[in-house]
Amino acid sequence: MITDLLRNMVWVWTGWLLFLVLSFAILEGIALTKGGLTLSMYTWQLSEEWPPIIWICGVLCGGLAVHFWWHWAPPGTGPLGGTGG
């Protein structure tokens, strides 16, 4: 049961990431062809209006990087994995 759920979640997360990439590409393409607001222009304008957003984005990106990749050990592989050994 758990393995089925994990297998399904792989597809859910993969689909979500693909949706993000595709939606970014579509919205950016529309903005570039129509002369609209691109993500980089939006970010620049937002940081002009509220400078702390630059720091907040950095903290969020750094926090996610640490969460995803620092000292990761699968369950059952050692002291950090939760079973000792």
N, C-alpha and C positions, 0 to 999 in steps of 0.2 A: 504493500500500500504506500509506504513512504517513498520507495523508489519510483513508483508510478507518478506520485505527486512531484518529485524532483525532476523527473523527465519532462513532465508537462510544464513545470516552471522554467526550465531551460528555454522552451519555445516561447513562453510568455515574455521572458526578459529579452530574448533575441528579437521577437516581434516589436517590443517596445522600443528597443534601441534602433531598429530599422525604421520605425515610424518617426523617431526623432530626426534621424539623418535625412530621410525623404522629405519630411515637412520643412526642415531647414533649407534644403536644396530648392524646394518649390517656392517658399516664401522669399528666399534670397533672389532666385531667378526672376520672380515677378517684380521685386523691388528694383532690380538692376535694369530690366527692360522697360519699366514704366517710369523710372526716375523717382521711385519711392524711397522710403526709409529702410536702409539695410540694418542688419544686426550690429555691425560695427559703428554705424552712424548713431543708432539708438543708444548703444553703450557709451559713446562719446558724449552725447547730449545728456544722458542720465548722470554721468560723472561730473559734468559741468554744473548741473543743478544740485547734486548731492554727492560731494567728493568721498564721503565714507563708504560708498558702494564699492569702490575699488578695493579697499581693505577687506570688506565683507566677502567679496567674490574670491579674493585670495585665500582667506581663511576657509571658506567652503571647499575650494579646490584642494587645498592642502589637507584639510580634514578628511576628505574623501580618499585622497591618495594614501594617507596613513591608515585609514580604516580598511582599504582594500588590500594593501601590499606589505605593510610592516609587520614582521614577525607572524606571518600567517602559517598555521600548522593545521592540517586536517585533523578532525577528531580521531583519537586513537593512535597518533603518531609520536607522542612524547609528552613531556611536562606541559608544554603549551597547548597540546591537543586535548588535555583534560583527563587522560587515563594514567598519567604517571609513567615511569619507566626509564 
